[in-house]
Amino acid sequence: MRMWTKLAIAGAMLVPFAGGVALAEAEPDEAIKYRKAVMQAIGGHTKASAAIITGKAGTAEDLKKHAPALYMSAMTALEAFRQNTHGQGAEKTTATEAIWTDWAGFEGKMENLVVAARNLASAAEAGNAGGEQLKALGGTCKACHDDYRTK
Ligand code: HEC
């Protein structure tokens, strides 16, 4: 019993630290690498989904996995950009300062991506995903890249 009480107290004490770690700023280069990795995951699942929908490779069963994976990745993307790295770090980046000076605009465009990815995932699960969902998804990438990335 005493052992468990001690463990419970130790556990409770760890909670604030866990929160502190999550809120800490990452090294600028690491923050840039991380958000690029998230975008590459989104890019990979988008390409794989497109290959399946256009009948080039893969199967409808595979799409039932790629589309939710894309949706899950998209849900992490906004937070991946929260840290303002403008003018910091040596890692190559195409992110523009507008992301942080117009965070609400950026957030809105990210929300559009999440919605489009969710729609694709639902359609894939129902077995009727097609060009319509793919086009809508692609539109959300372009809308954000046009405004918040260097050409
Ligand atoms: C709300 C904004 C936003 C949306 C929506 C968005 N992106 Fe991005 N994406 C960015 C930004 C900003 C970068 C640049 C990141 C950097 O270089 O630090 C980027 C970078 C990328 C990269 C390059 C990563 C690298 O290694 O340099 C790929 C690939 C990519 N996005 C794919 C996509 C695809 C595919 C979609 C749509 C399914 C999408 N993105 C939707 C903002 C967005």
Residues whose N, C-alpha, C, O or C-beta is under 5 A from the ligand:
A	BS01	HEC	I32 K36 M39 Q40 I42 G43 T46 K92 T93 T94 A95 F106 K109 M110 L113 L137 T140 C141 C144 H145 Y148 R149
